[in-house]
Amino acid sequence: MTRAALLVAVLAACSRGAPAPSTPTTTAPTRATAPAGAVGGDGTVVGTAHPLVVEAAARDGAWIVICQARADTDGDGEIAVHVGHHGDTYGDALRPYLVRGAGDGEPIDSLVGYTRDGRWLVALRAGALSLFDARAGTWTELTGADVRDDGVPLGPHRAASLARAGDRLTYFRDDETIVVRELSTGSESIVKVPGARLWRVEVEPLGHWALVYAIRTDSDKDGKLTWPSIHTSLSDRDCRGPIMSYSTGSWRGDKPDELWLDLATATIATARAPGLPTEPDAEEPELGTREGRPVLAVDRAGRVLIGPGDDRRGIPTGPLRWVNP
């Protein structure tokens, strides 16, 4: 299931109540171990010779976000990642990296989101929310952004939401403040929701409207406004391994109100304007396969980046390689 689909499940479940738990099964953990030495970035490889998970890739290969364990963080004398049944990993720590085309990449804290064409990417970087312009190759820190996480692993990080096929993103300044940013110009508008504790914003794909989830009522009667959380066996969202299955239990916290944000005028409404077309987030067509593995990207020279595959049991060892078609 994609991250977008998982987020839909989260928000729908908040309105319905707790989802029905699935029945987990137990399998023996598997692991990926790095061979001695590492492969450097020579323009044809992505990452190093260590256990590797692909988080996302621009279709033209301008950037690839990978997770790798490159150090013996548990001190057992080897670099190895063990994989549990619900996507959890243990052993040496996987860390995310943004790779610009090829090479070892630069460390980031967490991938938050990106536009469908790969031009824009949002990530947590050195503890701050930052916007990457793949065309210019530059980072812009979104100063003052609220980077608190809600701990719900079923969807992406709450810090920002991008229009997948549009020119806008939103991020939070505090519990009552949303910032709407025009990606192409960098101009920003401030939206206030007084008396609320803002939880999440979900920007529609074309960037005209966004659904705002605002906690305004102490529905669980605990004397405070609390973001929803859920009991689940699913692992943390970042650098997650292959998922065989997971279970979910009851929701906790307060039930959010659903408000609509007109992104063009930066105003809050109780309903989306009538008569406007819906904006389905159509998936881009697959780029095909090679040697039984998915093609992640195709660069201007026609080279293809081959994915590591997913046998749903373990984590393969990198690096990824650019190859001629």
Disulfide bonds with the S-S distance in Angstrom:
Cys67-Cys239 2.12
